[in-house]
Amino acid sequence: MTACAFTSATANGPEGAPGPGCVITADGSYAARLALDGASWYPERWTLDGPEPYAVPLPVNQPEEPGTEVQPLADGRVLVHRVAARRRHTFSLLYPTGPGTGERLLGAVECPAEETRLRLLPPAPTGDRAFALEVGAGTSAVWLVAGGARGPERVAQVPGRCSGGVWLDRTGRLLAVDRTPPDGGPTKTVVVDLERDGEVSPLLQIADGSNDRLLLADADSGLLLIRSDAPSPGQERLGWGVLGSTLPVRFPECLRLDRPATPFAIQPGQALTPESCAVALRIDGSAGSWVGVWRPADRRVHQLAAPTGWLAGAGLWTRDGVLRLPYATGAVRCAVALLEVPGATVAASARETGAAMARETDERPVPVPPEPSVTRPVTLQQALSPRRAEAAPAPLVWIRKRQAPVGNKDGSPGHAQGQGGSRSTTPPAPGTAVVAAR
């Protein structure tokens, strides 16, 4: 096969967000994408855990459709999700076999209703299984499509229309999805327990009428990245919280950018110090996409130029705080750029976060109501333990429903503050850093 221009087919993600240029396993060992050779699309696997990254093309007998989904497993095989006539969803595993490509058919999922959609969920933490989310008119289902005993198997059913999909633990048991009730109403994040027959419990409860979505979570620190319109009705903002914490979700002013920003990676290994976790953001402007880096303790966004050919929205952190960004160009077929980000003050700031956050103007102040008025939050460890039969489901992150209005100190609605050069829609030039601070 002659290598021509290598690019990726990207599909829109949940709620219209752009999908990543490639998909990376949870342990960072492999990545997969659709690559283009002339006019033909084919799956391509990247090996990332060796001395140098390299790509292996996995073409089959006929080219793939541009909307075909691919996802790598931890053993190096690549799952392929194809759609026929918008109703039949087939799944196969591809793997290199000498000069050719081996393919193992896993089975199919039939969706009788034309409006039903089915897409792959993010890679499972264990790396040996893959799941898909089926969304119908009034109900959603989670399917185990790879790693099961007998082909695709429905493992959970959730009333309402679900979107998103974030893993909360490292065993692939707790899956968070954003659920819209069957009769309409605000979207709220719920947790689906795949080991308790799909038992559903609430996760985010910020305000009665707010749309609250979970974008990203880290199992080590418990850091959660959230998008909600609670602080600014009619306008969604980025916020953060901690799994199992009784503190309110915070919506830092520095994350209130005037362009789309989507978190795609959290620094792992920061147990008990969520304020020190580095978070990578994909920032999209009219001139392209670039990288934003933010830490809760820093309260500022560093905007950095992405490498040429970055597979936008794809990347992962090392435990030491180095951001690895995969990219491909006409001259370089497979490469990873290492991005070191400023953050020398994180350790000192993290120790003072408890007192400092209470003084933030963009924190949601919470009056203390008479006891008992708030269900005690359930930590991740408690959620994994057997519950008593009489215990009612409780949110893992609970925000009291009766709160003071969000805005300025005098109670008036807040407005975006000037952020200097960071307001420009032109991405930073290579080698430059733009800081958006409060």
N, C-alpha and C positions, 0 to 999 in steps of 0.2 A: 504494500500500500504506500502510495506516495504522500508524504506529509505536505500539506499546503498550509492555509491559514488555520490555526487552531484557536477555536473560541468555544464558548459554552452555550448551551441552550438553557435558559432560565425561565422558570414559570413563576407566576405570581404566588406569593406566599399567603398566609392567612390575612384576611381583611385587606387584600389588595397589596400587601407589602411585597417588594421584589424578593424573589427567592435567591439563595446564594449561588455563586458561580460553580461551586462543587460542594459535595457532602463529605464530611470528615467523621471517622469513627470516634467514639467517646474517648478512647485512649490515645488518639492521635496517630495511630500506626498506618492507616490507609485513608485515601480519599478516592472519590469517584465522580466523574462528570460525563456529559455528552460532549464529544469533540467533533469537529467538522473537518472533513476531508473533501475538498471540492464542494459538491452539493449533497454529500452523504453524511449523515450523523451516525456515530457509533459510540458505544461505551468505552471509557478509558479509566484504568485504575492507576492511582499514584501510590507508590510506597514511600512513606515519610519517616520511618523509624530507623533508616540506615544511615551510613555516613553521608550519602548524597541522595536526594530524592530522584526517583526515576518513574517513567510512565510505561505502562503496558497496554497497548490497544487490544480491545476485546470485540472485534467485529464478528457478526454472525452472517447467515446466508443472505440477509437482505438488510438495507439500511433501516435505522430506527426513525420513528416519527419525532419531530422536534419536541413534543410534549412528554416524551417517555421519561419516567423517573428512574434514577439509579441511586443505589445506596450500598456502600461497602460494608462487609462484615469483618470481624476481628481476625478471621482466618484467611483473609485475602480474597474471598469470593465476592462477587458483586451481584446484588439483587437488582433485577430489572422489572419494572412495572409498566405493562403495555395496556392500552385501551383499544377495544374493537367495537365500532358502532356505538360508542358512548355508553355502553351498558355492560359489556363483558370485560372484566379486568383480569389479566393473566399475569402470573409471577414466575420468574425463572432465575436460576443462579448461574452466573457465568464465571469461568475460570480458565486460565491459560493452560493449554495442552500442547507443548512443543511449539510448532509453527502455527497452530490453529487455536480455536476457542471451543472449550467444552461448555455444554449447556444442559442443566438439569431442570426439567419442568416441575413446578411445585403445585400447580393447580390454578383455579380461577374462582373469582367471586362474581356472581351475577347480580346486577342491579336492575330490577324490572322497571322502575320508574325512571324516566329519562332525566328528570331534574336531580336525581341522586348523584352525589359526587363522592369519589373515593380517592384518597391521596395517602402517601407514605408519611408516617410520623417521624420525628427526628430519631437518629440512631439510638437504640437502647443502650444503657450503660454497660451491660454485660458483653455486648458485641456479638453474641451468638444467636440473637433473635431479631426479628424485624416486625413492626406493627404498622397497621394502616387505620385511618379514620374514615368511616363511611357516614355521610351526612345526607339525610333525607328531608322530607317536608316537615315532619314533626318529631323525628327521633334520629339518634345517632348511634353508631356501633363502633367498637374497637375490635379489629381483626388481628390475630396472630398469623402473619403471612409467610414467615420463614422461621425455622427452628422448632416447629411443632412436630408431632408424631405422624400426622396424616393430612398434609396440605393445609390450606387456609382454614382457620377456625375462629369463629366469633367468640370472644372472651368477655365482652361487656356490652351492655346496651344502656344508653342514657336518654331520657326523655328530653326533647328539645333539639335545637340545632347547635352543634358544637364546632369550634374552630380552635386554632392554636395547637398546643401540645408541648408540654414541658415535663421532663422527668425530675422527680423530687428526691430520689434516693439512688444508690449505686447498684441496687439489685434488680431494677426494672419492674418494681412492684407498684409504686405510686405514680400515677400519671395525672397531671393537671391539664384540664381543658377549659376553654371559655364557652360557657353554656348560655344560650338564649332560650327562655322558656317556650314551650309549644304555643302558648297563647300570646306571645310577644312579651315585651317588658325589657328591663335593662339586662345587659350581659354581665354575668358574674363568673368568676373562676371557681371550679369545683375540682375535687380530687376523686379519681376513680381508682379503687383498690383492685388490682387485677388478681390478687390471691384470695379475695373474699367475694367471688362471683360478681365482680364489677360494682361493689358497694360504692355509693356516691355520697360525699360529704362536702360541705362548703369550705372554701379556702379564703376568699377575699370578700369582706363586707365593709365597704368604706362609707357609702351613703345609700339610702333607700333607692334613689332614682339614678344613681351613677352607673356608668358602664366601666367595669373594672376587669382588666385583662392582664394575665401573667405572660411576660415575654421571655424571661430567662431566670434560671435558678442555679445555685451552686450548692451541692450536697455537703461540702466541707464546712463552709462558713454559714450557710443558711441564707446568704444574700439573695434577695428577690428583686428583679427589675419589673416594674409595673407600668402600664399605660391606663390612665383613667381620666374622666372628665369631672371628677368630684371637685377639684379645686377651682376649675373654671368651666362651669356648665356650658356645653356646646363646643368646647375646645379640649381635646385630649392632651394630657401632659405626661411626661415621663416622671416616675417616682421610684422610690426604693423602700424596702422593708426587710425584716429579718424573720425567717420562718420560726414560728412559735413565740415571737416577742409580743409583749403587751404594749410596746411603744407604737405610736401612730405611724402610718406611711408618710414619708416626707417627699416633697416635690421641689427640689432645689431650683432656684432661679437660673443657675448656669445651664441646666438641661432644657431650658425653655428656648430652644433655637428656632429661627424663622425658616427652617428647612427640614425636610424629613430626616429623622435620626432613628436608627434601629439598633439596639444592642445585639451583638452576635457572639460574644465570648466573655467569660469571667475567669479571672486568675484563680486556679485551684490551690489547695494546700494551705489556705489561710484559716485554719480552724479557730473558732472563737473570736476572730477579729474581722468581721465582715466589713468594717469601715476601711480596712487597708486593702481590700480586693480591688485590683484594677479591672475595669470594664471597657471593652472595645466596642465602639459604635460605628456603624456604617452611616455616613452622612451623604445625602444625595442632593446635588445641585444641577443647574442647567448645564454646567461644563463637565459633569461626570460625578464620580463617587470618590470620597476620600475617607480617612480614618479619624475618629475622635477617641480619646482616651480620658477616662474619668474615674476618680476614686471618691467615695463618700467623704473621707476625711479631708481631701484636698479642696472640695467644693469649687472646682474649676474644670473646664474641658480643654484638653490640649488637642488641637486640630493639626494633623500631620498628613503630609502627602503620601499617598499609597504608591507602591511600585507600579511601573508601567505594565499593563496586562494583568493587574490584580483580578482574581476571580471574586468579584465584589461580594461582600457579605460573608466570606469564608475566612477562617483563621482560628488559631487557638493560642492560649497562653501556656508558657512553661511555669513551673512553680516559682522560679526565680524572677518572674516578671518580664520575660521577653515575649513579645508578640510575634508569632510566626504567620506570615501571610503568603498563601500560594499564588503564583502568577505564571502566565504563559504568554509568549509573544511569537512573532513569526520566526525569530532567531533562537529563542529559548523555549523549548517545548514543555519543560517541567522544571520549576524552580520554586524555592521558598525564600522569602525575604525575612530577615530578622530585624525587628524594630524595638529598640530600647527606648523607654518612655521616662520622662522626668517623674520623680516621686521620692525625693530624698526626705521629705518632711512627713511621710505617711506614718511612720512608727510613733513619732511624738504626737501627731494629731490624733491618732487612734486612741491613745491613752486618755485624751481629754474630750473625746467625742460626747460622752454622756452629758457633761455639763454644757458643752458648746452647743449641742443640738437644741437644747431647751431655749436658747437665745435666738434661734434662726427665725427670721420674719416669715419664711415660707413654710414653717411647720404648722400642722393642723393642731391648735391647742384643744385639749380635751378637758372639759369640766368633770369633776368627780361626782358621779350620781350617787344616790342612796344605794346601799347594799340590800339585796343582791340585784343588780340590773344588767350585768354583762356576763355572758358565759365565759368561763376561763378558757384561754387558748390551749390547744393541744400541741405539744412539741412533736417533732418528727419521731423521736424515740418512742413517745407514748402512742403515736399513731401506728407504729409498727407492732405494738404489743396487743395481746387480746383484750378486748373491751368487755365490760360487764354488759349484760343484756339490757339493763335499764338505762344505760348511758345514752343520751341523745347526741347525735353528731354535732361537733363543735368546730368552728373555723380554726384552721391552723394559724392564720394571721387574722386577728379580730380587731376591727376598728369600730369604736363605739359609734352608734348611729346618731346620737344627739351630740353634735359638736358645734363649736363656734364657727361662724362663717370664715371661709378662707379668704385672705386678702391682706391688706395693710394693717398696721397696728390699731388704727382707729376703726377697723371693721369694714372699710370700704373695699370693693373688689380690687384685686391686685391687677397690675398691668405689667407687660414685659418691660424690663429695664434695658437700657442701652448696653451693648456689649462690644463697642468699638468695632474693630476690623472684622470680628467674627461674624458680623451680619452679612457680609458679602457672600454671594452665591458662587464666587470663583474659588476653586479648590486651591490649597496652599501649593506653592512651588516646591519641587523636591529639595529637601534639606532645610525646610523652614518649619516653624511651629507657631501656631496662633493660639493664644489662650483666651478662652471665654470665661470670665469670672463674674461673680456676683458683684 
